[in-house]
Amino acid sequence: MTDNTLIFPVLTHLFTAIVSLFFWQKTVSQRIISIVGSAVAMGLSIELFVKVWTGGILTLQAAGWDAPFGISFVADVFSCSMVLLTSFSGFAVSLYSATGIARARMLYGYFPIFHFLLMGLNGAFLTGDIFNLYVWFEVIIIASFVLMTLGGRKAQIEGSVKYMAMNILASAFFLTGIGILYGITGTLNMADLSLKISALENRKLVDITAIFFVIGFGIKSAVFPLYFWLPSSYHTPPSAVAAVFGGLLTKVGIYALFRVFTLIFIPDNFLSTLLVALAIFTILTGTFGAVIKNNIRRVFSYLIVCHIGFMVGGLGMYSEIALTGALFYLFHDILVKTNSFLIAGLIRKLRGTMNMEKLGGLYAEYPLLSLLIAIVFFSLVGIPPLSGFWPKIYLFEAGFMDRHYVLIGAIIVGSFATLYVIANLWAQVFWKNPPETPGDSPLTDDFKPMTRFRKALLVAPIAFLAAITLYVGLGAENITLVVQHIAREMKDPSPYIEAVLSKNIPQ
Amino acid sequence: MEIVLVLLIGILYASGIFMLLRRSMVKLLIGLTLLGNGANLLIFLLGRITKGKPPVIDTAAKLFTDVYADPVPQALILTAIVISFGLQAFAIVLLKRVYVLVNSDDLDDLNTPEEEDI
């Protein structure tokens, strides 16, 4: 069904960004515009999700050029639930940024760039054209470069060199893949590609093309052995920025992997083995990194890598149950990872440091806040019945059905290590008495002297995301309905193809 | 013609990757640029090169009577060039900033620990 309203989340962010450009250096107005813009985008995303969930796949052919000749935008359940989750995270970070970002950064255009980033993310989720996906990726990375370097501290700039180099390299690989794909099929529309690629005789050529996409998206989503840029750059920008990066930027790579490897390249034996092997190593290396780190944000950075492996593993197994588990994990991960970086930022506001050894005693001082954070951490670990637990059941079930015992082992190791890391973090940051080192400057509490309103602006986004995470955990049967629907559509993409190419298929 | 382009693309990719693997930041930048150019030429080549047949088709024509050049690769390359231009401009400014801060061109020197990590 053609419906032009599906592009509204993208346009809302574009509009918000442009309007806030007019309020250059007026930080109070920019904050209000940003929060209002994100709230409107959230409302529109919810509307879009309801529309797609009840009415089926929506399409938009740009400028009226019919697919596969024009650029199509497609909102199936997968796209629009990603848009929905992005809007939740975006709204939370936008609220948090109002107090969590230093004024100096806002003066140099933090908010416009932030909304351009969200626009790029929404666009990447909604597009149905592979070259257009590349363009949205570039929109995302150029916005993220600016966010990453904004402020210009030495460590930050150094982190962004690695981030920049790896992302441009990923784009070059992605572009190469697109070039070859266009050369062998003569089309760029993903639905059309799906038909043409499955009709190709030369499967080796298809596999080689697929490798370019594995590398391109693998770098973006931090898959072993291409993840090293992530832990060496994600701990440097301000926490609100790290929250968007950790929650959404690696996930857009995962989204692209899922989209391309269920629609265009159907995982055969070779690809499936490759993805499962990559997943196993990703989980293990991420785990080992997380266990030895002392800085809260570095720990979370490695946990991102570890948990990316869960999703790639689910994709690699490529059964309906495995996809269900991986998608459920993806939904849970977006919310919980955004929130953990926001929490890291809050801890920094409370104590002035993120070094676990120097922290302590937060529970005694802020018991209610600690309880809120505990909910998020328990969800991250996957204590039943919270949200991290359900996807693992599906992943295990799929693993036992298809005899991927090593992957199951890796997931168990990864889950235990997450438990250990979070328990250690909890003990060190919340329960331990603060260490008394003479001569050291006392830890500064920036939180206490704030007004109640500013405190609320910092805590509200964490509570908001925690509430959604709680819903994902406790209302798991509803989420399961959605992810099972998506997994079915992935295994049989004919509704998607039909919706995009409906005009070309003779009645 | 194709074989020349194939060789050129191969050289561009190989030298791009080689430059990426060097330790100097400027060479990293050159490597990224070469790789981007290689990718653009690859799209150009894979879009089937036809000589002197502009894709301008008479509105009255009901079917194709001639071989026409494919305009899509041109559009793709143009977009990719514009994007890589923007990215490279950013990268140059960033690397210059790093050079001012770190006073070194060596990628191995980019490991200052965060103040709070120490």
Interface residues (C-beta under 8 A of the other chain):
Chain A: F131 Y134 V135 E138 I141 I142 F145 V146 T149 G152 K154 A155 I157 E158 S160 V161 K162 M164 A165 I168 L169 S171 A172 L175 T176 I178 G179 I180 Y182 G183 I184 G186 L188 H235 T236 N294 N295 R298 T353 M354 N355
Chain B: G16 L20 M25 L28 L32 L35 G36 G38 A39 N40 L42 I43 L45 L46 G47 R48 D70 V72 P73 L76 T79 A80 I83 G86 L87 F90 A91 L94 L95 R97 V98 L101 V102 L107 L110 N111 T112 P113 E114 E115 E116 D117
